[in-house]
Amino acid sequence: MTDATLAFAHGDPHQLRGMEGVGIAHDGPAPKRIVTGYGFWIFLLSDIVMFSCFFAAYAVLLGQTAGGPSGAQLFDLRSVALETGCLLLSSFTCGLATIAAGVRNERWFQAAMAVTCVLGLVFLTLEGREFASLVARGAGPTRSAFLSAFFALVGCHGMHVSAGILWLLTMMAQVLAKGFRADIQRRLLCFALFWHALDIIWVGVFSVVYLLGSAV
């Protein structure tokens, strides 16, 4: 018999208190933080399903250029690599903000979130310049099925990043006004999950859209 079983059998309260947190089941609802995180993961999975459809459409339409330019003729991998670096670095600074929130250090939290915001804005600026350059060269979303799929997928991700930045600024304001209350900590958890998910999706975009598209 294990120590936990013997403790329960003999009803030793001292042993039972010493075994708290070692995986013994207990009655009662799960903490709100766990329930909130679980529910938000379900939302993220629905979002990932949507992006999967965009990825599938892009893969099918990759060669459908209608006599127009292909990805190899259009994509500037150096600029895209810079975008990728900014977004991945923003994921790191977002993690630092989460750690700062966990220890209730507002100064480091605000600083890390501000850097995350700047990196996100740099990413959006580079992406906007890329879109403007493509349209100026006659390679807009109506030029071919390939470009329609490209603008739909990459543009949808850019819209998510824009929404994430607005959410980030909201969280900075809430912490400044109300501190690290329990409900705000749960919102920060959801924001961090959302931001990291965007980075994971972008790795897929960089690999499938840009690297694969440049080889065709």
N, C-alpha and C positions, 0 to 999 in steps of 0.2 A: 504494500500500500504506500502511496505517496504521502509526503508531509501534509499536503493540502487535505487529502482524504482523512488522515488521522486527526487533523485539527477539527474538521467538520464532525467526525465521529465522536470525539471527546468534548467538543464544544469549547475548546480552549480559546478565549477571546484574545489573549496576547498573541498567540500564533496567528490567528486570523487577521489581526491588525497588521502584523508584520508581513503578511502575504498580499496585502492590497497592491493592485497594479501589476500582478503577475499573470493575468489572463483569466482570473476566476470570474465567471459570469455573475451579473447582478441584475436585479429587477429595476424597472423604471425606464422612462424614455431616454433616448440618446441626447447628449448635449446639443444645444441649438447650433453650435459651430459645425458639428459633424453633419447634422441634418441639412444645414445650409450648403455646405460643401458638396454633399451628395447630390442635392437638387441641382446645383449649378453645373456639376459634371454632366448631368442628363441634358441640360441645355446645350453645353458645349458639344456633346455627341451629336445632337441634332444639327448643330452648325457644321460639324465635320462631315455629316452626311451630305449637306448641301454643297460643300466644297468638293466632295468626292464626285458629285455629278458634274461640276465644272471641269475637274481634272479629266474625267472620262470624255466629255465633249471635246476638250482640247486635244486629247490623244487621238480621237477619231478624225478630227478636222485638221490635224497638223499639216498634212500635205495638200490641203485644199486651198491653194493660193490664187486660183482663177487667173493664172498668168502673171500675178503680181509678185512682189518681193517676198522672200521667205525669211525665216528667223535668222538664218546665217547672214543675210544681207542687212538686217535691221538692228539686231541686238548688239549693244555695246557692253560686253561682259565686264569691263573694268568698272563702269558706272554701277552695274548691277552688283558686283562684288562689294563696292563701297556701301550700297544700300543694305546688303546682307550683313556687313560688319556693324553698321549702325544699329540694326534691329537686334542682332545677337548681343551686342554690348548693352543695349537697353534692357534686355532680359536679365542680365547680370545686375545692373543697377536697380531694377525692380526687385530682385531678390534681396539686395542690401536694404531697400526700403522696408521690405517685409520683416527682415531681422530687426531693424530699428523700431518698427511698430511693436514687435514682440517684447522688446525690452523697454518700450515706452520712451524712446529717445526722440523727441519731436524735432530737434535740430537736424540730426542725421537723416531722419525720415524725410523732412522737407527737402533737404539737399539732394538725396538720392532720387526722389520723385521728380525734382526739377531737372536733373540730368537725364532721367528717363524721358521726360517730356521733350527736351531739346533734341535728343537722339531720334525720337519719333517724328518730330517736325522736320529734321534733316532728311529722314527717310522719305517722308511725303513730298518734300521739295524736289528731291532727286527723281522720284517717280513721276511727279507732275511735269518736270522738264522732259523726261523721256516720252511721256504721252504727247506733249506739245510738239516735240521734234518729229515724232512719227506722223502726226496729223499734218504738219507742215510739209513733209516729204510725200504726201499723198497716200500714206499708209494708215488711214483712219479705220475705225471699226466696220465701216460699210464697204471697204475695199475688197474683202474676201472673207470666206467662212473662217479661215485660219485666224485672221485678225479680229474677227468678231469674238471668237472663243478666247483669244488672248486678252482683249480688253475686258471681257466679262469676268474672267478669272482674276486677273491682276487688279482690275478696278474694284472688284468686290472685296478683295483683301485690303486694298487701300482705304475703302470706306470703313471697314472694321477698325483699322488703325486710327482713323480720324475719330470714330466713336470712342475708342479706347483713350485717346488723349483728352477728350472732353470729360470722360469719366475720371481720369487721373486728376485733372484740375479740380473737379468736384470733391474728390477725396482729400486733396490737399486743403481745400477751404474748410471742409467739415472737421478735419483734425485740428486745424488752426482755431476754429470756433468752439469745438466741443471736446477736444482731446481724444484719448484712446478709449472711448466707451466700448462696451461689449458689442453693441450693434454696429458700431463703426469698424471694429476689428473684423466682424463677419463680412462687411462690405469690402474691406481691404483684401480679405481672403479671396472673394469672388473676382475682384479686379485682377489680382495676381494670377489666378488661374486663367482668366481671359487673355491677359497679355502674353503669358508663356505659350498658350495655345496658338496665338497669332504667329509667334516666332517659329513654332513647329510647322505650321502650315506654310510659312514662307520658305523654310528649308525645302519643302516639297515643291513649291513654285520655282525656286532657284534651280533645283535639280531637273524637274520635268519640263518646265516651260523654257527656261533659258539655256541650260546645258543641252538638253535633248533637241530643243528648237534650233539651236545654233549648228547642230550637226546635220540638219536636214537641208 
